[in-house]
Amino acid sequence: MNYRAFIVGGHGVNFQKPSLVKAFLSSMARIKKLANESPVVAVNLSNHPHKNNLFANRDKIRQGESANPFISSSNFFQFIEQQEDSASKKIKENAPLKKTGNPNTSIELNVKALVD
């Protein structure tokens, strides 16, 4: 049987320029769109072993698990969601604060400016 695989070459958000943050999030959205096209991506070929549970999955195979743990569309899409969540968290942590009465509103406004 054939499976479609995908590798994401960069996992981090670069804050040198707001346009790079926007590009990262746009890339994640594009990857999701492409990965959902038939045949749906079922194998995450990550360039970091902890991002696709490489060693844990290897151990499952060695222990005789019947299903191949490396073949999982849901695992791939969970990985993409984790990347988006991580980027959003980093954006909020690194967003410049505006001097207003409500710091939470300021952060939201600045995060929105970075990704819009």
C-alpha positions as CSV (number, residue, x, y, z in Angstrom):
1,M,0.0,0.0,0.0
2,N,1.2,3.6,-0.7
3,Y,1.0,6.4,1.7
4,R,1.5,10.1,1.3
5,A,4.2,11.7,3.5
6,F,5.1,15.3,4.4
7,I,8.1,17.0,6.0
8,V,7.8,20.4,7.6
9,G,11.3,22.0,7.3
10,G,11.0,24.6,10.1
11,H,9.2,24.5,13.4
12,G,9.9,27.8,14.9
13,V,8.6,31.3,14.5
14,N,11.1,34.0,13.7
15,F,10.4,37.4,15.3
16,Q,13.0,39.4,13.4
17,K,10.2,40.8,11.3
18,P,6.4,40.7,11.7
19,S,6.2,39.5,8.1
20,L,8.1,36.3,9.0
21,V,5.5,35.5,11.7
22,K,2.7,36.0,9.1
23,A,4.6,33.8,6.6
24,F,5.0,31.0,9.2
25,L,1.3,31.0,10.0
26,S,0.4,31.2,6.3
27,S,2.7,28.2,5.6
28,M,1.0,26.2,8.3
29,A,-2.4,27.0,6.8
30,R,-1.2,26.0,3.3
31,I,0.3,22.8,4.6
32,K,-3.0,21.8,6.1
33,K,-4.8,22.6,2.8
34,L,-2.3,20.6,0.8
35,A,-2.2,17.7,3.3
36,N,-5.9,17.3,3.1
37,E,-5.9,16.8,-0.7
38,S,-6.3,13.2,-1.8
39,P,-4.5,11.1,-0.8
40,V,-4.4,12.7,2.7
41,V,-1.0,12.9,4.3
42,A,-0.6,9.9,6.6
43,V,3.1,10.0,7.5
44,N,4.9,12.9,9.3
45,L,8.6,12.9,8.2
46,S,9.7,15.4,10.8
47,N,13.2,16.8,10.8
48,H,13.2,16.6,14.7
49,P,12.6,13.1,16.2
50,H,10.6,14.4,19.1
51,K,8.1,16.1,16.7
52,N,6.8,12.8,15.3
53,N,7.5,10.5,18.3
54,L,10.2,8.7,16.3
55,F,11.7,6.7,19.2
56,A,8.4,5.9,20.9
57,N,7.0,4.7,17.6
58,R,10.1,2.7,16.9
59,D,9.7,1.0,20.3
60,K,6.0,0.2,19.5
61,I,7.1,-1.6,16.3
62,R,9.8,-3.5,18.2
63,Q,7.2,-4.6,20.8
64,G,5.2,-6.1,18.0
65,E,2.4,-3.6,17.7
66,S,0.2,-4.7,14.8
67,A,-0.6,-1.2,13.4
68,N,2.3,0.9,12.1
69,P,2.4,3.9,14.5
70,F,4.2,6.0,11.8
71,I,1.1,5.9,9.6
72,S,-1.5,8.2,11.0
73,S,-3.3,11.1,9.4
74,S,-4.6,12.3,12.7
75,N,-1.0,12.4,14.2
76,F,0.2,14.5,11.3
77,F,-2.7,17.0,11.7
78,Q,-2.2,17.1,15.5
79,F,1.5,18.0,14.8
80,I,0.4,20.9,12.5
81,E,-2.0,22.1,15.2
82,Q,0.7,21.9,17.8
83,Q,2.9,24.1,15.5
84,E,0.2,26.6,15.1
85,D,-0.5,26.7,18.9
86,S,3.1,27.0,19.7
87,A,3.5,29.9,17.2
88,S,0.4,31.7,18.6
89,K,1.8,31.3,22.1
90,K,5.2,32.7,21.1
91,I,3.5,35.6,19.3
92,K,1.6,36.5,22.5
93,E,4.8,36.2,24.6
94,N,6.8,38.4,22.3
95,A,4.1,40.9,21.3
96,P,5.1,44.5,22.1
97,L,2.8,46.0,24.7
98,K,1.0,49.2,24.1
99,K,0.4,51.6,27.0
100,T,-3.3,51.4,27.6
101,G,-5.4,50.7,30.6
102,N,-5.9,47.0,29.8
103,P,-2.7,45.1,29.1
104,N,-4.6,42.0,27.8
105,T,-6.4,44.1,25.2
106,S,-3.0,45.6,24.2
107,I,-1.5,42.2,23.7
108,E,-4.5,41.0,21.6
109,L,-4.3,44.1,19.4
110,N,-0.6,43.7,18.8
111,V,-0.9,40.0,18.1
112,K,-3.6,40.7,15.6
113,A,-1.4,43.3,13.9
114,L,1.4,40.7,13.6
115,V,-0.8,38.1,11.9
116,D,-3.2,40.2,9.9
